[in-house]
C-alpha cells in the first residue's frame, strides 16, 4: 500500500491508498481504445453484463446491511442504485429476453463472490466496493454518456446509456462532496480504515481482471473476423471502421469533438465503462 496521509479521514486514505491501482488502469489497452473511439459493440455489451452482475450483488448486500453502522452513512439507493438502469440498457441491446441471454464471466464471478462474502461476514468492507464503483461511475458517467452517444450513434432519448444517467442527483459535484463527508462519518478505528483501503485495492484488482478478460475476448473476435478475409466485427456506431480512422475529415471532426477534454481525465473516465476507475480522481476533485 502506498503512503497514507497523516489525516485520519477515510476519503483521503482511500484516495492515497488506491492511487497506484488507479494509475494502472490508464495504460490498459481497453482504456486507450475507448478513448480513441475504438471498441467492438459485443465487448461493450459484455461490459454492461459484467456491471449488471456486480451491481446486483452489491445492491443486494447493501440493502441487507443498510442499517449497519458502517453502511448507513453512505447508503443512497435513490441517488446511486444502478441495477434497474443496467436492466434497461441490457433490454435495449439484447431485447425482451435479455435475462436468458446473459451470464457472468469467470472474472465477474470472482468479484460477485467477494462482494457476497464481505456482505455476510464483514459488511463494513462493502464501503470499499461502493467507493470503487459508485463514485467512479458517477464521475465518468457524464463524459461517457456524451461521447458514447455520439460514437455509438445511440438515440438522443438515452436508450442504451441509462447506466450513466443519475436522475436522482442534480449536482454531481455537490453529491461527490456530500459522499466524501459521509465517508468520513464512518466511525471506525484506524486499523479498520486501513482494511477498507486494502479492500478497495482488492476491488480494483477484480476490475483489472475483467478488463483483461474483455481485452482477450476482443482479440479472439478480431482473429475470427480476420479469417473471413475482411472485418465482420461490429464496432461502435455500426461502422466497419473506427470513426477516428475513417478518413481525414472524420478523424478531424472527432478529434475536434474530444480535444477540449483533458487527456488524463478523459482516459480515466472512459475506462469507467467497465471498471469505475475514476473514483480516485473523483474524490480528489474539488
C-alpha positions in Angstrom: 0.0 0.0 0.0 1.2 3.5 -0.8 2.0 6.1 1.9 -1.2 7.1 3.6 -1.9 10.7 4.6 -1.5 11.8 8.2 -5.1 12.7 8.2 -7.4 10.1 9.6 -10.2 10.9 7.1 -11.3 7.8 5.3 -11.8 9.6 2.0 -8.3 10.8 1.9 -6.9 7.4 2.9 -8.8 5.8 0.1 -7.6 8.3 -2.4 -4.0 7.9 -1.4 -4.1 4.2 -0.9 -5.7 3.4 -4.3 -3.7 5.9 -6.4 -1.3 3.3 -7.7 -4.2 1.0 -8.7 -5.9 3.9 -10.4 -2.8 4.7 -12.4 -2.5 1.2 -13.7 -5.8 1.5 -15.4 -4.6 4.4 -17.6 -2.3 2.1 -19.5 -4.9 -0.6 -20.3 -5.5 -1.3 -24.0 -9.2 -1.2 -23.4 -9.0 2.3 -21.9 -6.8 3.6 -24.7 -9.1 2.1 -27.4 -12.1 3.5 -25.8 -10.5 6.9 -25.6 -9.9 6.8 -29.3 -13.4 5.6 -30.0 -12.4 2.1 -30.9 -14.4 -0.7 -29.3 -16.4 -3.7 -30.5 -20.1 -3.4 -29.8 -20.1 -7.0 -28.4 -17.4 -6.1 -26.0 -19.3 -3.0 -24.9 -22.3 -5.2 -24.3 -20.2 -7.7 -22.3 -19.0 -4.9 -20.1 -22.6 -3.9 -19.4 -23.3 -7.5 -18.5 -20.4 -7.5 -16.0 -21.6 -4.3 -14.4 -25.2 -5.7 -14.1 -24.0 -8.7 -12.1 -21.6 -6.7 -9.9 -24.2 -4.1 -9.1 -26.8 -6.7 -8.4 -24.6 -8.3 -5.9 -23.5 -5.1 -4.3 -27.0 -3.6 -4.1 -28.4 -6.9 -2.6 -25.8 -6.7 0.1 -26.2 -3.0 0.7 -30.0 -3.5 1.1 -29.4 -6.3 3.5 -26.9 -4.3 5.6 -28.4 -0.8 5.2 -28.7 -0.4 9.0 -25.1 -1.5 9.7 -23.3 1.5 11.3 -20.6 1.5 8.6 -23.1 1.3 5.7 -25.8 3.6 6.9 -23.8 6.9 6.3 -23.2 6.0 2.6 -26.5 4.3 1.7 -28.0 6.4 -1.1 -30.3 4.0 -3.0 -32.4 6.7 -4.7 -29.4 8.6 -5.9 -27.0 5.8 -6.8 -28.7 2.4 -7.4 -27.7 1.2 -10.9 -29.3 -2.3 -11.3 -32.6 -1.0 -12.8 -30.7 1.3 -15.2 -28.5 -1.6 -16.3 -31.5 -3.8 -16.8 -32.9 -1.2 -19.2 -29.6 -1.0 -21.1 -29.5 -4.8 -21.4 -33.0 -4.8 -22.7 -32.1 -2.2 -25.3 -29.1 -4.2 -26.6 -30.5 -7.8 -26.2 -34.3 -7.4 -26.4 -37.1 -8.6 -24.1 -35.4 -11.9 -23.4 -32.1 -10.3 -22.2 -32.1 -12.2 -18.9 -31.9 -15.6 -20.7 -29.1 -14.3 -23.0 -26.5 -13.1 -20.4 -24.4 -14.7 -17.8 -21.4 -13.6 -15.6 -17.9 -14.2 -16.9 -15.3 -16.0 -14.9 -13.7 -12.7 -13.7 -17.1 -11.2 -12.9 -18.0 -14.3 -10.8 -14.9 -13.7 -8.7 -15.9 -10.1 -7.9 -19.5 -11.1 -7.2 -18.3 -13.9 -4.9 -16.2 -11.4 -2.9 -19.0 -8.9 -2.6 -21.3 -11.6 -1.1 -18.5 -12.8 1.2 -17.9 -9.4 2.8 -21.6 -8.6 2.9 -22.2 -11.7 5.0 -19.0 -11.8 7.1 -17.7 -8.2 7.3 -20.3 -5.7 5.9 -18.1 -2.7 6.6 -15.9 -3.7 3.8 -18.7 -3.0 1.3 -17.7 0.6 1.8 -14.6 -0.1 -0.4 -16.6 -1.6 -3.2 -19.0 1.3 -3.1 -16.1 3.7 -3.3 -14.6 2.0 -6.4 -17.9 1.6 -8.2 -20.4 4.3 -7.5 -18.3 7.4 -7.4 -16.1 6.2 -10.3 -19.2 5.6 -12.5 -20.8 8.8 -11.3 -17.7 10.8 -12.3 -17.1 9.2 -15.6 -20.8 8.8 -16.5 -21.5 12.3 -17.8 -18.5 12.3 -20.1 -19.2 8.8 -21.2 -22.8 9.5 -21.9 -22.0 12.3 -24.3 -19.1 10.6 -26.1 -20.7 7.2 -26.4 -24.0 8.6 -27.6 -22.1 10.2 -30.5 -19.7 7.4 -31.3 -22.3 4.6 -30.9 -25.0 6.8 -32.6 -27.4 5.9 -29.9 -30.8 7.6 -29.6 -30.9 11.1 -28.2 -33.5 9.9 -25.7 -30.9 7.9 -23.8 -31.6 4.3 -24.6 -28.5 2.1 -24.1 -26.9 4.6 -21.8 -29.3 4.7 -18.8 -26.4 3.4 -16.6 -24.7 6.8 -16.9 -27.7 8.8 -16.1 -28.1 9.5 -12.4 -31.6 11.1 -12.4 -31.7 11.3 -8.6 -28.7 13.7 -8.5 -29.0 17.3 -9.5 -25.3 18.3 -8.9 -22.6 15.7 -9.4 -20.0 18.0 -7.8 -22.2 18.6 -4.8 -23.0 15.0 -4.4 -19.4 13.9 -4.5 -18.6 16.5 -1.8 -21.5 15.0 0.3 -20.3 11.5 -0.3 -16.8 12.4 0.8 -18.1 13.8 4.0 -20.3 10.7 4.6 -17.2 8.5 4.1 -15.5 10.5 6.8 -18.5 9.8 9.1 -17.9 6.1 9.0 -16.8 5.7 12.6 -14.1 3.0 12.7 -10.7 2.7 14.1 -7.5 3.3 12.1 -6.9 -0.5 11.7 -10.4 -0.9 10.1 -9.9 2.1 7.8 -6.7 0.5 6.6 -8.6 -2.7 6.0 -11.2 -0.8 3.9 -8.3 0.7 1.8 -6.9 -2.8 1.3 -10.4 -4.0 0.2 -10.6 -1.1 -2.3 -7.3 -2.2 -3.8 -8.7 -5.7 -4.0 -11.7 -4.4 -5.8 -9.5 -2.6 -8.3 -7.8 -5.9 -8.9 -11.1 -7.6 -9.8 -11.7 -4.7 -12.2 -8.4 -5.3 -13.9 -9.2 -9.0 -14.3 -12.5 -8.0 -16.0 -10.6 -5.6 -18.3 -8.1 -8.3 -19.2 -10.8 -10.7 -19.9 -12.7 -8.3 -22.2 -9.4 -7.5 -24.0 -8.8 -11.1 -24.7 -12.3 -11.6 -25.9 -11.8 -8.7 -28.2 -8.6 -10.2 -29.6 -10.4 -13.5 -30.2 -13.2 -11.8 -32.1 -10.8 -9.9 -34.3 -8.8 -13.1 -35.1 -12.0 -14.9 -36.0 -13.2 -12.0 -38.1 -9.8 -11.8 -39.9 -10.4 -15.4 -41.1 -13.2 -14.2 -43.4 -10.8 -12.0 -45.4 -12.3 -8.8 -44.1 -13.7 -7.5 -40.9 -17.1 -8.8 -39.7 -16.5 -7.3 -36.2 -19.3 -4.9 -35.2 -17.9 -1.7 -33.9 -19.4 1.2 -32.0 -21.6 3.2 -34.2 -22.3 0.2 -36.5 -19.4 1.1 -38.9 -16.8 -1.4 -40.0 -14.0 1.0 -39.2 -13.3 3.1 -36.2 -14.7 6.6 -36.8 -11.3 8.1 -35.9 -9.6 6.3 -38.8 -12.3 6.6 -41.4 -10.5 9.4 -43.3 -9.1 12.8 -42.6 -12.5 14.5 -42.4 -14.0 12.1 -39.9 -10.8 12.0 -37.9 -10.6 15.8 -37.7 -14.2 16.0 -36.8 -13.9 13.6 -33.9 -10.6 15.0 -32.8 -12.2 18.4 -32.5 -15.1 16.9 -30.5 -12.8 15.5 -27.8 -9.9 17.9 -28.0 -11.3 20.0 -25.2 -11.3 17.0 -22.8 -8.0 16.8 -20.7 -6.4 13.5 -21.7 -5.9 12.1 -18.2 -9.5 12.8 -17.2 -10.9 11.5 -20.4 -9.0 8.3 -20.3 -9.7 7.7 -16.7 -13.4 8.4 -17.2 -13.8 6.3 -20.3 -12.2 3.3 -18.5 -15.1 3.6 -16.1 -17.4 1.9 -18.5 -16.0 -1.4 -17.3 -14.2 -0.6 -14.1 -15.2 2.6 -12.4 -11.6 3.6 -12.0 -12.3 7.4 -11.7 -13.1 7.0 -8.0 -9.7 8.2 -7.0 -9.8 11.3 -9.3 -13.4 12.0 -8.4 -12.9 12.2 -4.6 -9.8 14.2 -5.1 -11.5 16.8 -7.2 -13.0 19.9 -5.5 
